[in-house]
């Protein structure tokens, strides 16, 4: 098993106003397969943006 943790910034174009920006964090758990390859078995992420209605 292995894991990766990363932080990234995304920008979403908005034709009706300024672009949206967010910082996201993601976590992946990897499992080594019998053939030597690695596959993701858990994928989680979260956003810094507040929850809106």
C-alpha positions as CSV (number, residue, x, y, z in Angstrom):
1,X,0.0,0.0,0.0
2,X,1.0,3.6,-0.6
3,X,-0.5,7.0,-0.5
4,X,-0.2,10.4,-2.1
5,X,-1.4,13.8,-0.8
6,X,-1.5,16.9,-3.0
7,X,-2.8,20.5,-3.0
8,X,-3.8,22.2,-6.2
9,X,-5.5,25.4,-7.4
10,X,-8.3,25.3,-10.0
11,X,-9.9,28.1,-11.9
12,X,-13.3,27.8,-13.4
13,X,-14.3,30.2,-16.2
14,X,-17.6,32.0,-15.7
15,X,-19.1,33.7,-18.8
16,X,-21.3,35.8,-16.5
17,X,-18.7,37.2,-14.2
18,X,-15.2,36.8,-12.9
19,X,-13.7,33.3,-12.9
20,X,-14.1,31.1,-9.9
21,X,-11.0,30.0,-7.9
22,X,-10.6,27.1,-5.5
23,X,-7.9,25.4,-3.6
24,X,-8.4,21.6,-3.3
25,X,-6.6,18.9,-1.4
26,X,-6.7,15.3,-2.4
27,X,-5.6,12.0,-0.8
28,X,-5.2,8.7,-2.7
29,X,-4.5,5.3,-1.3
30,X,-2.8,3.0,-3.7
31,X,-2.5,-0.8,-3.7
32,X,0.1,-2.7,-5.6
33,X,-1.3,-5.3,-8.0
34,X,0.0,-8.8,-8.6
35,X,1.4,-7.6,-12.0
36,X,3.4,-4.9,-10.3
37,X,1.1,-2.0,-11.3
38,X,-0.5,0.4,-8.8
39,X,-4.2,1.1,-8.6
40,X,-6.1,3.7,-6.6
41,X,-8.4,2.1,-4.0
42,X,-9.4,5.3,-2.1
43,X,-9.8,8.8,-3.6
44,X,-10.8,11.6,-1.3
45,X,-10.7,15.4,-1.8
46,X,-12.0,18.6,-0.2
47,X,-12.5,22.2,-1.2
48,X,-11.6,25.4,0.7
49,X,-14.8,27.1,-0.5
50,X,-17.7,27.5,2.0
51,X,-20.8,25.5,1.6
52,X,-23.6,27.5,-0.1
53,X,-27.3,27.0,-0.5
